[in-house]
Amino acid sequence: MTNPFLAPSALPYQLPPFAEIRDEHFEEAFEAGFEEQTKEVRAITVVRSAPTFENTIEPLERSGGILSRVAHVFWSMTSTDSTPFLEELEERYAPRFAAHADSITLDPALYARIRTLHESPAAEWTDEQRYLVERKHTEMTIAGAGLDDAARDRLKQLNQQIATLTTRFDKHLQADTNELAVVIESEAELDGLAEGEIQAAASAAADRGLDGTWLITLPLFSGHPWLASLTNRDVRRRVLEASLARGTRGNEHDNRETVLELTAARAERAQLLGFATHAHAITADETAGSPENVLAMLTKLAAPAAANARAEAAALQAQIDATGETYELAAWDWDYWTEKERTARFDVDTAALRPYFESERVLWDGVFHAATQVYGVTFEERADLVGYHPDVRVFEVRNDDGSEVGLYLLDLYTRDAKRGGAWMNPLIQQNTLLGHPTVVMNNLNVPKPPAGTPTLLTFDETTTLFHEFGHALHGLFAQVTYPSLGGTNVFRDFVEFPSQVNEMWMLWPGIVDNYAKHIETGEPLPADVVERLQASESFNQGHDTSEYLAAALLDQAWHARTAGDEVTDVAAFEQDALAAVGLLSATVPTRYSTGYFQHVFSGGYSAGYYSYIWSEVMDADTVEWFKAQPSIREAGQRFRERLLGVGGSKDPLEAFRDFRGRDADIAPLLKRRGLEATS
């Protein structure tokens, strides 16, 4: 059989032919891809004529076709449907990919040509070409292309070591997360859960051969959605303690030594590149500019957030005491009593709203309907096109005039072979240079109910679906000429902005009443409930902001290490880092602890987890703008054309100014987070 990666797919939108892909195809395509791109880049650097955009940048953008096709599929599958074979291949090839990337990024001859172009831009270049040259030069400079031979050799060693360590971190985390899933022996212990949730737990246990029991699998973050509903306090404790223990149990999946090696290697690399720390190296090419700017914002928010969390804890303790219970509020009690407090204060119980969030209605009548109302796009499921797993669904997206936009893949359900969390990634990214269309995918981790049973989403899962679809729209709408500027290829501390904006449509009039209908009665979610949900937007924000800021500042602390900085005790380092910013709390644990902080130790957000709240400044400001517009369709078109549609083809802050007419104002964020009075 011909290797399907060796040529573009003949399927619609060049969708990878998953039905034809076999394990043996990956390694062959990797080797062919490395060889092909190496020859293509070599052909650029041996050209004797003076560098031009046409003989340097354009062929570089054209290079690596095979490797791009196989890599997008491979890294998607290792995250979503991994196998022992793929895990072994990933571990073996991660340093090879790092070495190959370095062979291009650190090529002194290629760098010399790009530097010449950067120093002498041609008058006839388009704005996109000018920006692409600027990006290539900046990226190669920061990556170390200007180092001498000895330093460059050491840099390559460090990059391969880092690739190996991040792969190891992921492998350990997935295995420990699976091992720590909580087995429940009696259905009575699941009191408070909806019937669908209980069935999902039974199904998860059956999948592991644990018939007659129930299994509570763990999401990526420290908490668990079911902690808000479980009445059994001991079960709540077991779930949270299992979650917090990941990667730190002293077994073969322990991640502590990996983190120490990884942060030390990143610190040495940063020094080699001329930066004080890894955080300085990362933020140098982000909108933040420096870790000092990041810390100024995060620490400004930390004190009022912690104060609000303490007030919230006191209110929850008072509620516990009022019921006659005699225990002190613990971390595993927070969500449970918060829901009771929310109900008492706003007459809203989010756990009771699940019957209004049936997944098919949320998807078609909520997420897709919102995109139609705001951007004029339509969706059609393509049952004739298949994904890498039976749960993957494929949808064709078109503009209101019938023209093609791309394909959208959705992989909703959790499984042991899938990493935790939720995300978007491209499989094929639009660009006119190569004539590529767009194929993007979303992954969530919703527990799968038994066959024939509807999937009822939690309030948070519904929010997550809207959020991740915002990333998908960013990828679908971007229209660029050059591959490396496509889709969500923007600064890390900007990329969350479009997805956060998309969350607003979840409770928007005309959208929420279109999809949030009771699974049994068909009655829409009452308007007064929607109003109370909106009124409670800043409720519990002391807790939510504190746990997020704790994680963001922990990330900054780990990546403020300098070369030679000795750290031996991971737990002590974490406690000291959180105590230093006033966010060490037994009742409000950090959203991600070191042993399972995948975002920063393997997920591409190292020294960049601050990005979520950094982007939220623009998000909150944009939401206020949308609320003031007379037509969401006209407003959506402006947002699509001036921001989503440019992808990474211009400076993102310039794109925001073009869309909004000014820089973002922080006031709406402070109001949303309940921090305005104490900021």
URVEN-V776799 format. One record per backbone hydrogen bond with DSSP energy under -0.5 kcal/mol. NH is the residue of the N-H (numbers start at 1). CO is the residue of the C=O. E is the energy in kcal/mol with one decimal. If there is no record, write none. Layout:
# URVEN-V776799
{{NH CO E} {NH CO E}}
This chain:
# URVEN-V776799
{{6 3 -1.5} {7 4 -0.5} {14 11 -2.2} {15 12 -1.8} {18 16 -2.2} {20 17 -2.2} {21 17 -0.9} {21 18 -0.6} {25 22 -1.6} {26 22 -0.6} {26 23 -1.3} {27 23 -0.6} {28 24 -0.9} {29 25 -2.2} {30 26 -2.9} {31 27 -2.4} {32 28 -2.3} {33 29 -2.9} {34 30 -2.9} {35 31 -2.2} {36 32 -2.6} {37 33 -2.4} {38 34 -2.2} {39 35 -2.0} {40 36 -2.1} {41 37 -2.6} {42 38 -2.2} {43 39 -2.0} {44 40 -0.8} {44 41 -0.5} {45 41 -1.8} {46 42 -1.5} {47 44 -0.9} {56 52 -1.1} {57 52 -0.7} {58 53 -2.7} {60 56 -1.3} {61 57 -2.4} {62 58 -1.6} {63 59 -1.0} {63 60 -0.5} {68 64 -2.4} {69 65 -2.0} {70 66 -2.4} {71 67 -2.6} {72 68 -2.0} {73 69 -1.2} {74 70 -3.0} {75 71 -2.7} {76 72 -1.2} {77 73 -2.5} {78 74 -2.5} {79 75 -0.8} {80 76 -1.4} {81 77 -2.8} {82 417 -2.3} {87 83 -2.8} {88 84 -2.3} {89 85 -2.3} {90 86 -2.7} {91 87 -2.4} {92 88 -2.0} {93 89 -2.6} {94 90 -2.1} {97 93 -2.8} {98 94 -2.0} {99 95 -2.4} {100 96 -2.5} {101 97 -2.6} {102 98 -2.3} {103 99 -1.9} {104 100 -0.8} {104 101 -0.8} {105 101 -3.0} {106 102 -2.6} {107 104 -1.3} {108 106 -0.6} {111 107 -2.6} {112 108 -2.1} {113 109 -1.6} {114 110 -2.3} {115 111 -2.9} {116 112 -1.9} {117 113 -1.9} {118 114 -2.5} {119 115 -2.2} {120 116 -1.5} {125 122 -1.4} {130 126 -2.5} {131 127 -2.3} {132 128 -2.4} {133 129 -2.3} {134 130 -1.9} {135 131 -2.6} {136 132 -2.8} {137 133 -2.4} {138 134 -2.5} {139 135 -3.0} {140 136 -2.4} {141 137 -2.3} {142 138 -2.8} {143 139 -1.9} {144 140 -0.9} {144 141 -0.9} {145 140 -2.8} {147 144 -1.9} {152 148 -2.6} {153 149 -2.2} {154 150 -2.0} {155 151 -2.4} {156 152 -2.2} {157 153 -1.8} {158 154 -2.4} {159 155 -2.6} {160 156 -2.0} {161 157 -2.3} {162 158 -2.9} {163 159 -2.1} {164 160 -2.1} {165 161 -2.4} {166 162 -2.6} {167 163 -1.7} {168 164 -2.2} {169 165 -2.6} {170 166 -2.0} {171 167 -2.2} {172 168 -2.7} {173 169 -2.6} {174 170 -2.5} {175 171 -1.9} {176 172 -2.8} {177 173 -2.7} {178 174 -2.0} {179 175 -2.2} {180 176 -2.1} {181 178 -1.0} {182 216 -2.1} {183 181 -0.5} {184 214 -3.6} {189 186 -1.5} {190 187 -1.9} {191 188 -1.4} {193 190 -2.2} {198 194 -2.2} {199 195 -2.5} {200 196 -2.1} {201 197 -2.2} {202 198 -2.2} {203 199 -2.6} {204 200 -2.4} {205 201 -1.9} {206 202 -2.5} {207 203 -2.1} {208 204 -0.7} {208 205 -1.0} {209 206 -1.8} {210 205 -2.9} {211 209 -0.5} {213 210 -1.5} {214 184 -2.2} {215 201 -2.0} {216 182 -2.8} {217 215 -0.8} {222 591 -2.4} {227 224 -1.8} {228 225 -1.0} {229 226 -1.6} {230 226 -2.4} {231 191 -2.4} {233 231 -0.7} {236 232 -2.0} {237 233 -2.4} {238 234 -2.5} {239 235 -2.4} {240 236 -2.3} {241 237 -2.8} {242 238 -2.0} {243 239 -2.0} {244 240 -2.7} {245 241 -1.2} {246 242 -0.6} {246 243 -1.0} {248 245 -2.0} {254 251 -1.6} {255 247 -2.7} {256 247 -0.7} {259 255 -2.4} {260 256 -2.2} {261 257 -2.4} {262 258 -2.6} {263 259 -2.9} {264 260 -1.7} {265 261 -2.4} {266 262 -2.5} {267 263 -2.0} {268 264 -2.4} {269 265 -2.4} {270 266 -2.4} {271 267 -2.1} {272 268 -2.3} {273 269 -1.8} {274 271 -1.4} {275 270 -3.0} {278 561 -0.6} {279 559 -2.3} {281 277 -1.9} {282 278 -2.4} {283 279 -2.3} {284 280 -1.3} {285 282 -1.4} {286 283 -1.6} {289 283 -0.9} {294 290 -1.5} {295 291 -3.2} {296 292 -2.1} {297 293 -1.5} {298 294 -2.7} {299 295 -2.7} {300 296 -1.1} {301 297 -1.4} {302 298 -1.6} {303 299 -1.0} {304 300 -0.5} {305 301 -2.0} {306 302 -2.8} {307 303 -2.3} {308 304 -2.4} {309 305 -2.3} {310 306 -2.2} {311 307 -1.9} {312 308 -2.4} {313 309 -2.5} {314 310 -2.1} {315 311 -1.9} {316 312 -2.2} {317 313 -2.6} {318 314 -2.2} {319 315 -1.7} {320 316 -2.3} {321 317 -2.8} {322 318 -2.1} {323 319 -0.9} {323 320 -0.8} {324 321 -1.6} {325 320 -1.4} {333 330 -1.8} {334 330 -0.9} {334 331 -0.7} {337 333 -2.5} {338 334 -2.3} {339 335 -1.9} {340 336 -1.2} {341 337 -2.5} {342 338 -3.2} {343 339 -2.3} {344 340 -2.4} {345 341 -2.7} {346 342 -3.2} {347 342 -0.5} {347 343 -1.5} {348 342 -0.8} {350 348 -0.6} {352 349 -1.1} {353 350 -1.3} {354 351 -0.8} {356 353 -2.5} {357 354 -2.2} {359 455 -3.2} {361 358 -0.5} {362 358 -2.6} {363 359 -2.6} {364 360 -2.8} {365 361 -1.5} {366 361 -0.7} {366 362 -0.6} {367 362 -3.2} {368 363 -3.2} {369 364 -0.7} {370 366 -2.7} {371 367 -1.7} {372 368 -2.0} {373 369 -2.6} {374 370 -2.5} {375 371 -2.5} {376 371 -0.6} {376 372 -1.4} {377 371 -1.0} {378 398 -2.7} {380 396 -1.8} {382 394 -3.1} {383 381 -0.8} {385 382 -1.7} {392 389 -2.0} {393 410 -2.3} {395 408 -2.6} {396 380 -3.4} {397 406 -3.1} {398 378 -2.0} {399 403 -2.9} {402 399 -2.1} {405 397 -2.5} {406 397 -1.6} {407 438 -2.4} {408 395 -3.0} {409 440 -2.6} {410 393 -2.2} {411 442 -2.4} {412 410 -0.5} {414 446 -1.9} {418 415 -1.9} {419 79 -2.9} {423 443 -2.0} {425 441 -2.0} {427 439 -3.4} {428 439 -1.9} {430 428 -0.5} {431 436 -1.4} {432 480 -1.5} {433 481 -2.3} {436 431 -1.8} {439 428 -3.1} {440 407 -2.3} {441 425 -2.1} {442 409 -2.6} {443 423 -2.9} {444 411 -2.2} {446 412 -2.4} {449 447 -0.5} {453 450 -2.0} {456 454 -0.7} {457 357 -3.0} {457 455 -0.6} {462 458 -2.2} {463 459 -2.1} {464 460 -2.5} {465 461 -2.1} {466 462 -2.1} {467 463 -2.5} {468 464 -3.1} {469 465 -2.0} {470 466 -1.2} {470 467 -0.8} {471 467 -1.1} {472 468 -1.9} {473 469 -2.6} {474 470 -1.8} {475 471 -2.2} {476 472 -2.6} {477 473 -2.8} {478 474 -1.3} {479 645 -2.9} {480 478 -0.5} {485 482 -1.7} {486 483 -1.8} {489 486 -1.9} {490 488 -2.5} {494 491 -2.1} {495 491 -1.5} {496 492 -0.5} {497 494 -1.5} {499 495 -0.5} {500 496 -2.4} {501 497 -2.2} {502 498 -1.6} {503 499 -0.6} {503 500 -0.9} {504 501 -1.8} {505 502 -1.0} {506 503 -1.6} {507 504 -0.9} {508 505 -1.0} {511 508 -2.2} {512 508 -2.5} {514 511 -0.9} {515 511 -1.2} {516 512 -2.6} {517 356 -0.5} {517 515 -2.1} {518 523 -3.1} {519 355 -1.7} {522 518 -2.0} {525 516 -2.9} {529 526 -0.7} {530 526 -1.9} {531 527 -2.3} {532 528 -2.0} {533 529 -2.5} {534 530 -2.3} {535 531 -2.3} {536 532 -1.5} {537 534 -1.4} {539 536 -1.7} {541 538 -1.5} {544 540 -2.4} {545 541 -2.6} {546 542 -1.9} {547 543 -2.7} {548 544 -1.7} {549 545 -3.0} {550 546 -2.5} {551 547 -1.5} {552 548 -2.6} {553 549 -2.9} {554 550 -2.0} {555 551 -2.4} {556 552 -1.9} {557 553 -2.2} {558 554 -2.5} {559 555 -1.8} {560 557 -1.3} {561 558 -0.8} {565 562 -2.6} {567 565 -0.5} {570 568 -0.7} {573 569 -2.2} {574 570 -2.5} {575 571 -2.5} {576 572 -2.6} {577 573 -2.4} {578 574 -2.2} {579 575 -2.6} {580 576 -2.1} {581 577 -0.6} {581 578 -0.7} {582 579 -1.3} {583 578 -2.8} {584 578 -0.6} {585 583 -0.8} {591 547 -2.1} {596 593 -1.6} {597 594 -1.2} {598 596 -2.2} {600 597 -0.8} {601 597 -1.7} {602 598 -1.9} {603 598 -2.2} {605 599 -3.0} {608 605 -3.0} {609 605 -0.5} {611 608 -2.0} {612 609 -1.1} {613 610 -0.6} {614 610 -2.1} {615 611 -3.0} {616 612 -1.3} {617 613 -0.8} {617 614 -0.7} {618 614 -0.6} {618 615 -0.5} {619 615 -2.2} {620 616 -3.0} {621 617 -1.6} {622 618 -2.3} {623 619 -2.6} {624 620 -1.7} {625 621 -1.5} {626 622 -2.7} {627 623 -2.2} {628 624 -1.0} {628 625 -0.7} {629 626 -1.5} {635 631 -2.3} {636 632 -2.8} {637 633 -1.9} {638 634 -1.8} {639 635 -2.4} {640 636 -2.8} {641 637 -2.7} {642 638 -2.6} {643 639 -1.5} {644 639 -2.0} {645 640 -3.6} {646 643 -0.6} {647 644 -1.3} {648 485 -3.1} {649 646 -2.8} {655 651 -2.2} {656 652 -2.3} {657 653 -2.2} {658 654 -2.5} {659 655 -2.1} {660 656 -3.6} {661 657 -2.7} {669 666 -0.6} {670 666 -2.0} {671 667 -2.2} {672 668 -2.4} {673 669 -2.5} {674 671 -1.0} {675 670 -2.9} {676 670 -1.0} {678 675 -0.7} {679 675 -0.9}}
